[in-house]
């Protein structure tokens, strides 16, 4: 744990959303989230990164004015932590009226002379935002009052921007051209903000496209996951025409499933089914993850392969689902080998055998969705990324096409969903795709990228990834 980092303390009464905000900033589930007041009793610490500035996040126990010995200890520890912190986020419940207990504690924290923000959580919509004016009773200015909804990811970007402005910038590294890759000391303080524009999305909303041929059981899988019949299930092929959206909460995530219409061979798509295919592609454009559903009771076909190719085309996090496993007499190893042979382009996707009919492995599938989404959304720190590149280059040297000497100055992940990594180098146009593939596989051996594609582009020192359209042009 780096003790030299600026410390951010989360303080407030029980059940106002501190742990949920802690998890969002950390981009992983570390604090336990529960509707039971007082779930957090200890101080939890985690190194976080606000855009490109590191900090140490401290989550305190809920403060409650009670004679209970446990809560008295929690209050004492919370205030001690706030005194040690550089930035204090004092959270209150926006669905309740401000109370004297909150104001008293806020005034006590104000006297510490730290950077202090009043964070009003559970402001879930624009109408509820009107209640914010009530919290000006705390004597706080506009610049230090934030109305957010952690569960709906509203207003958090503004809060993160405020935190970012109160954290020290990283030290800029100069003369990157002097080495093929950066040494370890340089990597710890690299700031690539001026080199490559980073584009990261931070929310807990997962959009899942369910895709497959007609009658492979997509609707049945949706019903099994959600736990009730929301989609019409029928043995008649093509029952689902319009994609059906269904959302539910699971593991602190809001998961929206898109039950796509069954796809037939192009020559058989007529009228309303042609519209269904168009709608399916629209949903794939909006999705984060995809379930490629296959009928395990039948042999794989060329059409299965073509449909899976759509997922690869849109760069989605992917799980291959073998449905109707209860009707399959083959061993899983034999079926897995057949799937891997057909879908070599989805080599990174896990394969899960399920039965929507019996409920087999449905819970495992739900948990795997959360895991793949976290892999798909993760941001690898620049220092770790460059240490990995350095190790990869030592193990397998860069090629020298036509005698040209290639050098990688550094690497940086400039976006996620899917992870996109830029290699800043001297002659980017000469880097062969086979070496990119080698680096991608090397990254997979060091980091958990299961279920997600990785895109690598090579750029010059003066180039910049401006936006997504330019990025797509580069891939083409």
C-alpha positions as CSV (number, residue, x, y, z in Angstrom):
1,X,0.0,0.0,0.0
2,X,1.5,3.4,-1.1
3,X,1.2,5.6,2.0
4,X,2.4,8.7,0.1
5,X,-0.9,8.9,-1.9
6,X,-3.5,11.5,-1.2
7,X,-6.2,10.0,1.0
8,X,-10.0,10.3,0.3
9,X,-12.3,9.4,3.2
10,X,-16.0,8.5,2.8
11,X,-17.9,9.5,5.9
12,X,-21.6,9.5,6.7
13,X,-24.4,7.7,8.6
14,X,-25.3,4.1,7.9
15,X,-27.0,3.1,4.6
16,X,-26.4,6.3,2.7
17,X,-24.4,4.5,-0.1
18,X,-20.8,5.0,1.0
19,X,-19.8,1.4,0.2
20,X,-21.5,1.5,-3.2
21,X,-19.6,4.7,-4.1
22,X,-16.5,3.1,-2.8
23,X,-17.0,0.1,-5.1
24,X,-17.8,2.4,-8.1
25,X,-14.6,4.4,-7.6
26,X,-12.6,1.2,-7.1
27,X,-14.3,-0.3,-10.2
28,X,-14.7,-3.6,-8.4
29,X,-16.8,-5.0,-5.6
30,X,-14.6,-4.6,-2.5
31,X,-16.9,-3.1,0.2
32,X,-19.9,-5.2,1.2
33,X,-23.2,-3.5,0.1
34,X,-26.3,-4.3,2.0
35,X,-29.6,-2.6,3.0
36,X,-28.8,-3.4,6.6
37,X,-27.6,-0.3,8.5
38,X,-24.1,-0.6,9.8
39,X,-22.8,-3.3,7.5
40,X,-19.5,-1.6,7.2
41,X,-17.7,-1.6,10.6
42,X,-14.1,-1.5,9.7
43,X,-12.0,1.0,7.7
44,X,-11.4,-0.4,4.2
45,X,-8.5,0.9,2.1
46,X,-7.9,0.6,-1.6
47,X,-5.7,2.3,-4.1
48,X,-7.8,3.8,-6.8
49,X,-7.2,5.9,-9.9
50,X,-9.3,8.9,-10.7
51,X,-8.7,9.2,-14.5
52,X,-4.9,9.1,-14.4
53,X,-4.3,10.3,-10.8
54,X,-3.8,7.7,-8.0
55,X,-5.3,8.0,-4.5
56,X,-6.0,5.9,-1.4
57,X,-9.7,5.5,-0.8
58,X,-10.9,5.0,2.8
59,X,-14.4,3.7,3.5
60,X,-15.4,4.3,7.1
61,X,-18.2,2.6,9.1
62,X,-21.6,4.2,9.2
63,X,-21.8,6.9,12.0
64,X,-24.8,6.5,14.2
65,X,-25.5,8.5,17.4
66,X,-26.4,5.5,19.6
67,X,-25.2,4.0,22.9
68,X,-24.4,0.7,21.2
69,X,-20.7,0.0,21.8
70,X,-20.1,-1.2,18.3
71,X,-21.4,2.0,16.7
72,X,-19.6,4.2,19.2
73,X,-16.3,2.5,18.1
74,X,-17.3,3.0,14.4
75,X,-17.9,6.7,14.9
76,X,-14.6,7.2,16.7
77,X,-12.7,5.3,13.9
78,X,-14.5,7.3,11.2
79,X,-13.6,10.7,12.6
80,X,-10.0,9.6,13.2
81,X,-9.8,8.5,9.5
82,X,-11.3,11.8,8.4
83,X,-8.6,13.7,10.3
84,X,-5.9,11.7,8.5
85,X,-7.5,12.2,5.0
86,X,-6.8,15.0,2.6
87,X,-10.2,14.9,1.0
88,X,-13.5,14.1,2.7
89,X,-16.7,13.0,1.0
90,X,-19.5,13.4,3.5
91,X,-22.5,11.4,2.2
92,X,-26.1,11.9,3.1
93,X,-29.4,10.3,2.0
94,X,-31.1,12.6,-0.6
95,X,-34.5,10.9,0.0
96,X,-34.6,12.2,3.5
97,X,-34.7,15.7,4.9
98,X,-31.4,17.1,6.3
99,X,-31.2,16.4,10.0
100,X,-29.3,18.1,12.8
101,X,-27.1,15.1,13.4
102,X,-25.8,15.3,9.8
103,X,-25.2,19.1,10.1
104,X,-23.4,18.8,13.4
105,X,-21.0,16.3,12.1
106,X,-20.5,18.2,8.8
107,X,-19.6,21.4,10.8
108,X,-17.1,19.3,12.9
109,X,-15.5,18.1,9.7
110,X,-15.4,21.6,8.2
111,X,-13.3,22.7,11.2
112,X,-10.6,20.2,10.1
113,X,-9.7,22.5,7.2
114,X,-9.7,19.7,4.7
115,X,-11.1,19.6,1.2
116,X,-14.7,18.7,1.9
117,X,-17.6,17.8,-0.4
118,X,-21.2,17.2,0.6
119,X,-22.5,14.3,-1.5
120,X,-26.2,13.9,-1.6
121,X,-26.9,10.3,-2.8
122,X,-30.1,8.7,-4.1
123,X,-31.0,11.6,-6.4
124,X,-32.4,9.2,-9.0
125,X,-34.1,11.6,-11.4
126,X,-34.4,15.2,-12.4
127,X,-37.5,15.7,-10.2
128,X,-35.7,14.5,-7.1
129,X,-32.8,16.9,-8.0
130,X,-35.1,19.7,-6.9
131,X,-34.6,18.6,-3.3
132,X,-30.9,19.6,-3.4
133,X,-31.7,23.2,-2.4
134,X,-32.6,21.9,1.0
135,X,-29.0,20.8,1.6
136,X,-27.7,24.3,1.2
137,X,-28.6,24.5,5.0
138,X,-25.2,23.0,5.6
139,X,-23.6,26.3,4.5
140,X,-21.9,24.7,1.5
141,X,-21.4,26.4,-1.9
142,X,-22.4,25.1,-5.3
143,X,-18.9,24.0,-6.1
144,X,-18.9,21.6,-3.1
145,X,-22.4,20.2,-3.3
146,X,-23.0,17.1,-5.4
147,X,-26.3,15.4,-6.1
148,X,-25.7,11.9,-7.3
149,X,-27.3,8.5,-7.7
150,X,-24.7,5.8,-7.3
151,X,-27.1,3.0,-8.3
152,X,-28.2,4.9,-11.5
153,X,-24.7,6.4,-12.1
154,X,-26.1,10.0,-12.2
155,X,-23.9,12.9,-11.3
156,X,-20.9,10.8,-10.5
157,X,-18.7,12.2,-13.3
158,X,-19.0,15.7,-11.9
159,X,-18.0,14.4,-8.5
160,X,-15.1,12.5,-9.9
161,X,-14.0,15.7,-11.8
162,X,-14.0,17.6,-8.5
163,X,-11.9,14.9,-6.8
164,X,-9.5,14.8,-9.8
165,X,-8.9,18.6,-9.5
166,X,-7.9,18.1,-5.9
167,X,-5.3,15.4,-6.6
168,X,-1.7,16.1,-7.6
169,X,-0.9,15.4,-11.2
170,X,1.6,12.7,-12.2
171,X,5.1,13.7,-13.1
172,X,5.7,14.0,-16.9
173,X,8.3,11.8,-18.4
174,X,10.7,13.4,-20.9
175,X,13.0,12.0,-23.5
176,X,11.0,8.9,-24.1
177,X,12.9,8.3,-27.4
178,X,16.1,7.4,-25.5
179,X,15.0,3.8,-24.8
180,X,13.1,1.1,-26.5
181,X,10.8,0.7,-23.5
182,X,10.7,2.6,-20.3
183,X,12.6,1.4,-17.2
184,X,10.8,0.5,-14.0
185,X,11.4,3.9,-12.4
186,X,10.0,5.8,-15.3
187,X,6.9,3.5,-15.4
188,X,5.9,4.4,-11.9
189,X,5.4,8.1,-12.8
190,X,4.4,8.0,-16.4
191,X,1.8,10.5,-17.5
192,X,0.6,9.9,-21.0
193,X,-2.3,12.4,-20.9
194,X,-0.8,14.6,-23.6
195,X,0.0,11.6,-25.8
196,X,-3.2,9.7,-26.2
197,X,-6.7,10.7,-25.3
198,X,-8.2,8.3,-22.8
199,X,-11.8,7.3,-23.1
200,X,-13.2,5.2,-20.2
201,X,-16.7,4.6,-19.3
202,X,-17.4,3.9,-15.6
203,X,-20.9,2.6,-14.7
204,X,-22.6,-0.5,-13.5
205,X,-25.1,-0.9,-16.3
206,X,-24.5,-4.1,-18.3
207,X,-26.2,-4.5,-21.6
208,X,-26.3,-8.1,-22.8
209,X,-27.3,-9.2,-26.3
210,X,-28.6,-12.8,-26.6
211,X,-27.9,-14.1,-30.1
212,X,-28.3,-17.4,-31.9
213,X,-30.2,-19.3,-34.5
214,X,-33.9,-19.7,-34.3
215,X,-35.1,-22.1,-31.7
216,X,-31.9,-22.6,-29.8
217,X,-33.5,-21.5,-26.6
218,X,-32.6,-17.9,-26.2
219,X,-36.0,-16.9,-24.7
220,X,-35.8,-19.9,-22.3
221,X,-32.4,-18.8,-21.2
222,X,-33.6,-15.2,-20.6
223,X,-36.5,-16.6,-18.5
224,X,-34.3,-18.8,-16.5
225,X,-31.8,-16.0,-15.7
226,X,-34.4,-13.5,-14.8
227,X,-36.4,-16.1,-12.9
228,X,-39.8,-15.7,-14.5
229,X,-41.4,-15.9,-17.9
230,X,-40.9,-12.6,-19.6
231,X,-40.4,-13.8,-23.1
232,X,-42.7,-16.0,-25.2
233,X,-41.3,-19.5,-25.4
234,X,-42.4,-21.8,-28.2
235,X,-41.0,-24.8,-30.2
236,X,-42.1,-22.9,-33.3
237,X,-39.0,-21.4,-34.9
238,X,-39.1,-17.6,-35.1
239,X,-41.5,-16.9,-32.2
240,X,-39.4,-14.0,-31.1
241,X,-39.5,-11.3,-33.7
242,X,-38.8,-8.0,-31.9
243,X,-35.9,-8.0,-29.4
244,X,-37.3,-8.0,-25.8
245,X,-35.5,-5.9,-23.2
246,X,-35.6,-7.0,-19.6
247,X,-33.6,-5.4,-16.8
248,X,-32.9,-6.7,-13.3
249,X,-30.5,-6.0,-10.4
250,X,-27.8,-8.6,-9.7
251,X,-24.5,-8.2,-7.7
252,X,-24.8,-4.4,-7.6
253,X,-25.2,-4.3,-11.4
254,X,-28.2,-3.3,-13.5
255,X,-28.3,-6.0,-16.2
256,X,-30.4,-5.4,-19.3
257,X,-30.9,-8.4,-21.5
258,X,-31.8,-8.1,-25.2
259,X,-33.6,-11.3,-26.3
260,X,-32.9,-11.0,-30.0
261,X,-35.0,-12.5,-32.7
262,X,-33.8,-15.9,-34.1
263,X,-31.6,-15.5,-37.2
264,X,-32.1,-17.6,-40.3
265,X,-29.9,-18.0,-43.4
266,X,-29.9,-14.8,-45.4
267,X,-31.8,-16.4,-48.3
268,X,-34.7,-17.2,-45.9
269,X,-35.0,-13.8,-44.4
270,X,-38.1,-12.1,-45.7
271,X,-40.4,-9.3,-44.6
272,X,-40.7,-9.0,-40.8
273,X,-37.7,-11.3,-40.2
274,X,-35.5,-9.0,-42.3
275,X,-36.6,-6.2,-39.9
276,X,-35.7,-8.5,-37.0
277,X,-32.2,-8.9,-38.3
278,X,-31.8,-5.2,-38.6
279,X,-33.0,-4.7,-35.1
280,X,-30.6,-7.3,-33.8
281,X,-27.7,-5.5,-35.3
282,X,-28.9,-2.3,-33.7
283,X,-28.9,-4.0,-30.3
284,X,-25.5,-5.4,-30.8
285,X,-24.2,-1.9,-31.4
286,X,-25.5,-0.9,-28.0
287,X,-24.5,-4.0,-26.1
288,X,-21.5,-4.6,-23.8
289,X,-21.7,-8.3,-23.7
290,X,-23.1,-11.1,-25.8
291,X,-24.4,-14.6,-25.1
292,X,-23.8,-16.7,-28.2
293,X,-26.4,-19.5,-27.7
294,X,-25.8,-22.8,-29.4
295,X,-28.1,-25.9,-29.3
296,X,-25.9,-28.6,-27.7
297,X,-28.3,-31.3,-28.8
298,X,-27.5,-30.7,-32.5
299,X,-24.4,-30.5,-34.6
300,X,-22.8,-27.1,-35.1
301,X,-23.5,-25.4,-38.5
302,X,-22.1,-22.8,-40.7
303,X,-24.9,-20.5,-39.7
304,X,-23.9,-20.8,-36.0
305,X,-20.4,-19.6,-37.1
306,X,-21.7,-16.7,-39.1
307,X,-23.9,-15.5,-36.3
308,X,-21.0,-15.7,-33.8
309,X,-19.1,-13.6,-36.3
310,X,-21.5,-10.7,-35.7
311,X,-20.4,-10.6,-32.0
312,X,-16.7,-10.6,-33.1
313,X,-17.5,-7.8,-35.5
314,X,-19.0,-5.5,-32.8
315,X,-16.1,-6.2,-30.3
316,X,-18.3,-7.4,-27.5
317,X,-17.4,-9.3,-24.3
318,X,-18.6,-12.9,-25.0
319,X,-19.8,-16.1,-23.4
320,X,-20.6,-19.1,-25.5
321,X,-23.6,-20.9,-24.1
322,X,-24.3,-24.5,-24.9
323,X,-28.1,-24.8,-24.2
324,X,-30.1,-28.0,-23.9
325,X,-27.2,-29.8,-22.4
326,X,-29.6,-32.2,-20.7
327,X,-30.3,-33.6,-24.2
328,X,-26.6,-34.0,-25.1
329,X,-24.9,-37.4,-24.8
330,X,-21.4,-36.1,-25.7
331,X,-18.8,-35.3,-23.1
332,X,-18.1,-31.6,-22.5
333,X,-14.5,-32.0,-23.6
334,X,-15.6,-33.3,-27.0
335,X,-18.2,-30.6,-27.4
336,X,-15.7,-27.9,-26.3
337,X,-13.2,-29.1,-28.9
338,X,-15.8,-28.9,-31.7
339,X,-16.8,-25.3,-30.6
340,X,-13.2,-24.1,-30.4
341,X,-12.6,-25.6,-33.9
342,X,-15.6,-23.7,-35.3
343,X,-15.2,-20.4,-33.4
344,X,-11.4,-19.8,-33.5
345,X,-12.0,-16.0,-33.6
346,X,-13.8,-16.3,-30.2
347,X,-10.9,-18.2,-28.6
348,X,-11.0,-15.8,-25.6
349,X,-14.7,-16.6,-24.8
350,X,-15.5,-19.0,-22.0
351,X,-17.9,-21.9,-22.8
352,X,-20.7,-22.8,-20.3
353,X,-23.0,-25.7,-20.7
354,X,-26.5,-25.0,-19.4
355,X,-30.0,-26.3,-19.4
356,X,-32.7,-23.5,-19.4
357,X,-35.2,-26.3,-18.8
358,X,-33.7,-27.7,-15.6
359,X,-31.8,-24.6,-14.5
360,X,-28.4,-26.3,-14.7
361,X,-25.5,-23.8,-14.4
362,X,-27.8,-20.7,-14.7
363,X,-26.3,-19.2,-11.5
364,X,-22.8,-19.8,-12.8
365,X,-23.8,-18.1,-16.1
366,X,-25.0,-15.0,-14.2
367,X,-21.8,-14.8,-12.1
368,X,-19.7,-15.2,-15.3
369,X,-21.5,-12.3,-16.8
370,X,-20.4,-10.1,-14.0
371,X,-16.8,-11.3,-14.2
372,X,-16.6,-10.8,-18.0
373,X,-18.1,-7.3,-17.7
374,X,-15.4,-6.4,-15.2
375,X,-12.7,-7.8,-17.5
376,X,-14.3,-5.9,-20.4
377,X,-14.3,-2.6,-18.4
378,X,-11.0,-2.9,-16.7
379,X,-8.2,-0.3,-17.0
380,X,-4.6,-1.6,-16.7
381,X,-2.4,1.0,-15.1
382,X,0.2,2.4,-17.6
383,X,3.1,1.3,-15.4
384,X,1.9,-2.3,-15.3
385,X,1.2,-2.3,-19.0
386,X,4.7,-1.1,-19.8
387,X,6.4,-3.6,-17.5
388,X,4.5,-6.3,-19.3
389,X,5.5,-4.9,-22.8
390,X,9.1,-4.7,-21.6
391,X,9.0,-8.4,-20.5
392,X,7.3,-9.4,-23.8
393,X,10.0,-7.6,-25.9
394,X,12.8,-9.2,-23.9
395,X,11.2,-12.7,-24.5
396,X,10.5,-12.1,-28.2
397,X,12.4,-9.2,-29.8
398,X,10.7,-6.7,-32.1
399,X,11.1,-7.6,-35.8
400,X,13.4,-5.6,-38.1
401,X,11.5,-5.4,-41.4
402,X,13.9,-4.6,-44.3
403,X,16.5,-3.8,-41.7
404,X,14.4,-1.1,-40.0
405,X,14.9,-0.9,-36.2
406,X,11.6,-0.7,-34.4
407,X,11.3,0.8,-30.9
408,X,8.3,0.9,-28.6
409,X,8.5,4.0,-26.4
410,X,5.6,3.1,-24.2
411,X,2.1,1.6,-24.2
412,X,-1.1,3.0,-22.8
413,X,-4.6,1.8,-22.6
414,X,-6.7,4.6,-24.0
415,X,-10.1,3.1,-23.7
416,X,-12.1,0.1,-22.5
417,X,-15.2,-1.9,-23.6
418,X,-13.3,-3.5,-25.2
419,X,-9.8,-2.7,-23.9
420,X,-7.9,-0.7,-26.5
421,X,-4.1,-0.3,-26.2
422,X,-1.9,2.1,-28.1
423,X,1.7,1.3,-28.7
424,X,3.6,4.5,-29.1
425,X,6.6,3.8,-31.3
426,X,9.0,5.1,-33.9
427,X,7.7,3.4,-37.0
428,X,4.2,2.2,-36.3
429,X,3.3,1.3,-39.9
430,X,6.0,-1.4,-39.9
431,X,4.7,-3.4,-36.9
432,X,3.4,-6.7,-38.3
433,X,0.0,-8.0,-37.2
434,X,1.6,-11.2,-36.0
435,X,3.6,-9.3,-33.4
436,X,0.4,-7.5,-32.2
437,X,-1.2,-10.9,-31.9
438,X,1.8,-12.1,-29.8
439,X,1.5,-9.1,-27.5
440,X,-2.3,-9.7,-27.1
441,X,-1.6,-13.3,-26.1
442,X,1.1,-12.1,-23.7
443,X,-1.3,-9.6,-22.1
444,X,-3.8,-12.4,-21.6
445,X,-1.1,-14.4,-19.8
446,X,-0.6,-11.5,-17.3
447,X,-4.0,-10.0,-16.9
448,X,-7.5,-11.5,-16.7
449,X,-9.0,-10.7,-20.1
450,X,-11.2,-13.8,-20.3
451,X,-14.2,-13.2,-22.4
452,X,-13.1,-9.9,-24.0
453,X,-11.3,-9.0,-27.2
454,X,-8.2,-6.8,-27.0
455,X,-7.5,-4.2,-29.7
456,X,-3.9,-2.9,-30.2
457,X,-3.0,-0.1,-32.5
458,X,0.5,1.3,-33.2
459,X,0.9,5.1,-33.2
460,X,3.7,7.6,-33.6
461,X,4.8,10.0,-30.9
462,X,2.9,12.9,-32.4
463,X,-0.3,11.0,-33.2
464,X,-3.3,11.0,-31.0
465,X,-6.4,8.8,-30.8
466,X,-9.0,11.5,-31.2
467,X,-12.3,9.7,-31.1
468,X,-14.0,6.4,-31.8
469,X,-14.6,7.0,-35.5
470,X,-10.9,7.6,-36.1
471,X,-10.2,4.4,-34.1
472,X,-12.5,2.4,-36.3
473,X,-10.8,3.9,-39.4
474,X,-7.5,2.7,-38.0
475,X,-8.7,-0.8,-37.6
476,X,-10.0,-0.9,-41.2
